[in-house]
Amino acid sequence: MPTALVIGGRRGIGAAVVEALAAAGFDVTFTQRSDPEGMAARLDELHARFPGRSFAARALDLADRAAVDGFAEEIEGGGPLGALVHVAGTTYDQLAAIMEQDPAEALMQVNFWSFARLARAAVRPMMRARTGRIIAVGSVVGQQASQGNAAYGASKAALASYVRTLAIESAKRGVTVNCIAPGFVETEMVAAFADYRKATETRVPAGRYAAPDEIAAVAAFLASPGAAYVTGTVIPVDGGLTASLGIPRS
């Protein structure tokens, strides 16, 4: 049975990715930062929903570089993963002109450097096995500017650039590396911006936010045998947001 590791799989997009991969036939391990009771309850739910699939949960704080290194060493010492999907991330909302370095660097550790370290650990066994899928969940903000998102956008742009490079370096060994770039998604992260919900929805040609399982469906495809020739891509899943100038007609 192929195995998948989902970084940040407790809730939101990550939880949907875990379920989509399980439905596609993967045994799945997922990480989250804390909450052992929540992880145990989540495992019970998954075992009940997907009998015959194997699930495991691990605590991992992506802000802790030593913890990420230790986790990566475990990956390097184990068998090849079928898929690595990096979903977890954090935000730091600040105007570019007054952005501070310390919180921006902390964000880069979570959003970019943790992925780079874990991908490095996963890709070597995959290349030896001549098969594997590495998928990063980025953001449309990595491709387009958004006021107040200088640090977040920079981290997601770095993620997309790294994906492209790792993809061309590992393609001949049967490994694919891709990035999904969601727009607005129904998650706890966007709940904090509820006051701006109506205004942001009007910018999206589809007229609504995405459901987490719509992002997860793309991840499941990229992890499938049918996506063996798809690598080095950044795939917007944004309801047409990045395709539109966002200028309403009166």
C-alpha positions as CSV (number, residue, x, y, z in Angstrom):
1,M,0.0,0.0,0.0
2,P,1.5,3.4,-0.9
3,T,2.2,5.7,2.0
4,A,1.6,9.5,2.2
5,L,2.8,12.1,4.7
6,V,0.7,15.2,5.1
7,I,2.4,18.1,6.9
8,G,-0.4,20.0,8.7
9,G,-3.3,17.5,8.3
10,R,-5.4,18.1,11.4
11,R,-7.9,20.6,10.0
12,G,-8.9,22.7,7.0
13,I,-7.2,21.9,3.7
14,G,-4.8,19.5,5.4
15,A,-7.6,17.4,6.8
16,A,-9.3,17.3,3.4
17,V,-6.0,16.2,1.8
18,V,-5.7,13.3,4.3
19,E,-9.2,12.1,3.4
20,A,-8.7,12.5,-0.3
21,L,-5.5,10.5,-0.2
22,A,-7.0,7.8,2.0
23,A,-9.9,7.5,-0.5
24,A,-7.3,7.2,-3.3
25,G,-5.7,4.2,-1.6
26,F,-2.9,5.7,0.5
27,D,-2.0,4.9,4.1
28,V,-1.6,8.3,5.6
29,T,0.5,9.9,8.4
30,F,-0.3,13.5,9.2
31,T,1.3,16.1,11.5
32,Q,0.1,18.9,13.6
33,R,1.7,21.2,16.0
34,S,0.0,20.1,19.2
35,D,-3.2,18.8,20.8
36,P,-2.7,15.1,21.4
37,E,-6.4,14.6,22.3
38,G,-7.5,16.2,19.1
39,M,-5.1,14.0,17.1
40,A,-6.4,10.9,18.8
41,A,-10.0,11.9,18.1
42,R,-9.1,12.6,14.5
43,L,-7.5,9.2,14.1
44,D,-10.6,7.5,15.4
45,E,-12.7,9.4,12.9
46,L,-10.4,8.4,10.0
47,H,-10.3,4.7,11.0
48,A,-14.1,4.7,11.2
49,R,-14.5,6.4,7.8
50,F,-11.9,4.5,5.9
51,P,-11.7,0.9,7.2
52,G,-8.7,-0.9,5.9
53,R,-6.6,2.2,5.6
54,S,-3.8,2.8,8.1
55,F,-3.4,6.2,9.8
56,A,-0.9,7.7,12.2
57,A,-0.4,11.2,13.7
58,R,2.7,13.0,14.8
59,A,3.3,16.2,16.6
60,L,5.6,18.6,14.7
61,D,6.2,22.3,15.3
62,L,7.5,23.6,12.0
63,A,8.8,26.8,13.8
64,D,11.2,24.6,15.6
65,R,14.1,24.0,13.3
66,A,15.7,21.3,15.4
67,A,12.4,19.4,15.5
68,V,12.0,19.7,11.7
69,D,15.6,18.4,11.3
70,G,14.9,15.4,13.6
71,F,11.7,14.6,11.7
72,A,13.5,14.9,8.4
73,E,16.2,12.4,9.6
74,E,13.5,9.9,10.3
75,I,12.1,10.3,6.8
76,E,15.6,9.9,5.3
77,G,16.1,6.7,7.3
78,G,12.8,5.1,6.3
79,G,11.4,3.7,3.2
80,P,10.3,5.9,0.3
81,L,7.1,7.8,0.7
82,G,4.5,7.5,-2.1
83,A,3.6,11.2,-1.5
84,L,4.7,14.1,0.6
85,V,2.1,16.9,0.8
86,H,3.1,20.1,2.7
87,V,0.0,22.1,3.7
88,A,0.8,23.8,7.0
89,G,1.6,27.5,7.1
90,T,1.3,30.7,9.1
91,T,0.7,34.3,8.4
92,Y,2.3,37.6,9.3
93,D,0.2,40.6,8.1
94,Q,2.1,43.8,7.8
95,L,2.7,46.5,5.2
96,A,5.9,46.0,3.3
97,A,7.3,49.4,4.3
98,I,7.1,48.5,8.0
99,M,7.6,44.8,7.9
100,E,9.9,43.5,10.7
101,Q,12.6,41.0,10.1
102,D,12.2,38.6,13.1
103,P,8.5,37.7,12.5
104,A,9.1,37.6,8.7
105,E,12.0,35.1,9.3
106,A,9.8,33.0,11.6
107,L,7.2,32.9,8.9
108,M,9.8,31.8,6.3
109,Q,10.8,29.0,8.6
110,V,7.3,27.6,8.8
111,N,6.1,28.3,5.2
112,F,9.3,27.7,3.2
113,W,12.3,26.3,5.1
114,S,10.4,23.5,6.7
115,F,9.1,22.4,3.3
116,A,12.6,22.6,1.8
117,R,14.1,20.5,4.6
118,L,11.3,17.8,4.5
119,A,11.3,17.7,0.7
120,R,15.1,17.2,0.7
121,A,14.6,14.3,3.1
122,A,11.8,12.7,1.1
123,V,13.2,13.1,-2.4
124,R,16.3,11.0,-2.0
125,P,14.5,7.8,-1.1
126,M,12.0,8.6,-3.9
127,M,14.7,9.0,-6.4
128,R,16.3,5.7,-5.4
129,A,12.8,4.0,-5.8
130,R,12.3,6.0,-9.1
131,T,8.9,7.1,-8.1
132,G,7.3,9.6,-5.7
133,R,5.1,12.7,-5.5
134,I,6.0,15.9,-3.7
135,I,3.2,18.5,-3.4
136,A,3.4,22.0,-1.7
137,V,0.3,24.0,-1.0
138,G,1.2,27.6,-1.7
139,S,-1.1,30.5,-2.4
140,V,-2.1,32.8,-5.2
141,V,-0.4,35.5,-3.1
142,G,2.9,34.0,-4.2
143,Q,2.0,35.0,-7.8
144,Q,0.2,38.2,-7.3
145,A,0.6,41.1,-4.9
146,S,-1.8,41.6,-2.0
147,Q,-1.6,44.6,0.3
148,G,-0.3,43.7,3.8
149,N,1.0,40.3,2.7
150,A,4.6,41.1,1.8
151,A,6.2,38.4,4.0
152,Y,3.5,35.8,3.4
153,G,3.6,36.4,-0.4
154,A,7.4,36.2,-0.4
155,S,7.3,32.8,1.4
156,K,4.9,31.4,-1.1
157,A,6.8,32.8,-4.0
158,A,9.9,31.1,-2.6
159,L,8.0,27.9,-2.3
160,A,6.9,27.9,-5.9
161,S,10.4,28.7,-7.1
162,Y,11.9,25.8,-5.1
163,V,9.3,23.4,-6.4
164,R,10.2,24.2,-10.0
165,T,13.9,23.7,-9.4
166,L,13.5,20.5,-7.4
167,A,11.1,19.2,-10.1
168,I,13.6,19.5,-12.9
169,E,16.4,18.1,-10.8
170,S,14.4,14.9,-9.9
171,A,12.2,14.4,-13.0
172,K,14.5,11.7,-14.7
173,R,14.2,9.6,-11.5
174,G,10.4,9.4,-11.7
175,V,9.7,12.0,-9.0
176,T,7.2,14.8,-9.6
177,V,7.2,18.0,-7.6
178,N,4.3,20.5,-7.9
179,C,2.7,23.4,-6.1
180,I,-1.0,24.1,-5.7
181,A,-1.9,27.8,-5.3
182,P,-5.3,28.3,-3.7
183,G,-7.2,31.5,-3.5
184,F,-9.8,32.1,-0.8
185,V,-10.7,28.9,0.9
186,E,-13.2,28.2,3.7
187,T,-10.8,27.7,6.6
188,E,-10.1,29.0,10.0
189,M,-7.3,31.2,8.5
190,V,-9.8,33.3,6.5
191,A,-12.4,33.4,9.3
192,A,-10.4,36.2,10.9
193,F,-11.3,38.4,7.8
194,A,-15.0,37.8,8.0
195,D,-15.7,41.6,7.8
196,Y,-14.2,41.6,4.3
197,R,-15.9,38.4,3.1
198,K,-18.4,40.1,0.8
199,A,-15.8,42.4,-0.8
200,T,-13.4,39.6,-1.5
201,E,-16.1,37.3,-2.9
202,T,-16.9,40.0,-5.5
203,R,-13.3,39.8,-6.7
204,V,-13.6,36.1,-7.5
205,P,-15.2,35.3,-10.9
206,A,-16.7,32.2,-9.4
207,G,-18.4,34.3,-6.8
208,R,-17.5,32.2,-3.8
209,Y,-14.7,30.7,-1.7
210,A,-13.4,27.2,-2.4
211,A,-14.2,24.3,-0.1
212,P,-11.1,22.5,1.3
213,D,-12.0,19.3,-0.5
214,E,-11.7,21.2,-3.9
215,I,-8.1,21.9,-3.1
216,A,-7.6,18.3,-1.8
217,A,-9.0,16.9,-5.0
218,V,-6.1,18.5,-7.0
219,A,-3.6,17.2,-4.5
220,A,-5.0,13.7,-4.9
221,F,-4.7,14.0,-8.7
222,L,-1.1,15.1,-8.4
223,A,-0.4,12.1,-6.2
224,S,-2.0,9.7,-8.6
225,P,-0.4,7.6,-11.4
226,G,-2.2,9.7,-13.9
227,A,-0.1,12.8,-13.0
228,A,3.2,11.1,-13.7
229,Y,4.0,13.6,-16.5
230,V,2.9,16.7,-14.5
231,T,5.9,18.3,-12.7
232,G,7.3,21.7,-12.0
233,T,3.9,23.3,-12.1
234,V,2.1,25.9,-10.0
235,I,-1.6,25.3,-10.3
236,P,-4.0,28.0,-9.3
237,V,-7.2,26.7,-7.7
238,D,-8.8,30.1,-7.2
239,G,-12.1,30.3,-9.0
240,G,-10.5,32.5,-11.7
241,L,-9.1,35.1,-9.3
242,T,-5.6,35.3,-10.9
243,A,-7.1,35.2,-14.4
244,S,-9.1,38.4,-13.7
245,L,-8.2,42.0,-13.5
246,G,-10.9,42.3,-10.8
247,I,-12.4,45.5,-12.4
248,P,-16.2,45.4,-12.1
249,R,-18.4,46.6,-15.0
250,S,-21.1,49.0,-14.1
